[in-house]
Amino acid sequence: MAEVIQPNQPYQVCTRCVMDTSAREIRFDADGVCNFCTEFMAVSRDSLTAEPAVKEEKLADFVSHIKRAGRKSRYDCIVGVSGGVDSSWVLVQVVKLGRRPLAVHMDNGWNSELAQNNISNLVRSLDVDLHTHVIDWPEYRALMQSSFDADVIDIELLYDNALHGVNYNQAAKYGIKFILSGNNQATEGMRMPAGWNWFKYDKKNIAALGHHFGRVRLDTFPAFSTLNYIWYAILRRIQWSLLLDLMAYNKYDAMDVLQREYGFKPYPYKHYESVFTRFYQGYLLPQKFGVDKRRLHLSTLIISGQIDRDTALRDLAGIPYPNEEDLEADIQYFLKKMGWRPEQLADYIDRPPVPHDRYPSERSRFKFLAALYRQFFSSR
């Protein structure tokens, strides 16, 4: 696995978390502690260390807002479910809080059997409705191929972008004002290093890559743009909310309950409930881009007190897969599903990465509009 070492910077690992010099803007203090975990501790203080009574009050207030806003609707919130721990735990907690969720899942053709079983068991046990949006596979595969041909890093931009589109569309359809996400500070609050992913609302970039490399049109793909965000989040006031930040959340405790009470099947690393995501994070990112996202995820868990650093280091000593046999199985599955030959995969790995903004993008537009919005409301 390639470790990216920045020019004139010797290889170094943080002495408090496990972030290293593969993150190009990492800096270390005199004790070898990095800026990533230091920043995370500062920004997450309210979420991770707040007194239980304070969180309970905030949670009760939030739930009352959901109740009032949804009193005339069939559902009062959307919960996006992937089959992973975080989103599954949100759905469990929402039902316990007496709310009326619509569970929403997006199937992009890469669902693992594990994820499908987790979702099925959960919605059946909780007796909630499930909306599954199935992406048109030929169109999605063509868009994936365009991203591979472009050699950009964020192949998962397609899934994450469409996920926003599907959830906001369902919220608008049912007049729902709250989308409750599994995102949270405790398991993924540390900021993503620059260059490890891309702006998730970038419909323009997705369309540009599709057109440039395959003449692919966005016919059925539920793309989500900056203007979509303004329409749904600003004008229609649909909130994308992090419920887990309003309560004590330990991933491993939640997993135990999910396994005992809802037939949940665990998986080794964050987001590995998707076949492609685990192949992308466990093989493509390390091999082509020198990025091991386990460092970010494990570092977050260290700082939030859910694992210790020695455990994380032992984990990182192995490959990002349970074993070599599972990796080989995923390689063969990927080749068959994408219609690639082994030499095509080898050629892709060997080609140099290309930045997303070499092609048209709306990231700068979003940043400009966000700055205007902050300036306007801060001056009022």
Secondary structure, DSSP 8 states (H G I E B T S, - for coil): ------TT----B-SSS--BTTSTT--B-TTS-BHHHHHHHHHTHHHHH--HHHHHHHHHHHHHHHHHHTTTSS-SEEEE--SSHHHHHHHHHHHHTT--EEEEEEE-S-B-HHHHHHHHHHHHHHT-EEEEEE--HHHHHHHHHHHHHHT-S-TTHHHHHHHHHHHHHHHHHTT--EEEES--HHHH-S---TTSS--TT-HHHHHHHHHHHH----SS-----HHHHIIIIIIS--EEEEGGGGS---HHHHHHHHHHHH-----SSTTTTBHHHHHIIIIIIIIII---THHHHHHHHHHTTSS-HHHHHHHHTS-SSS-HHHHHHHHHHHHHHHT--HHHHHHHHHS----GGGS--SHHHHHHHHHHHHHHHHT-
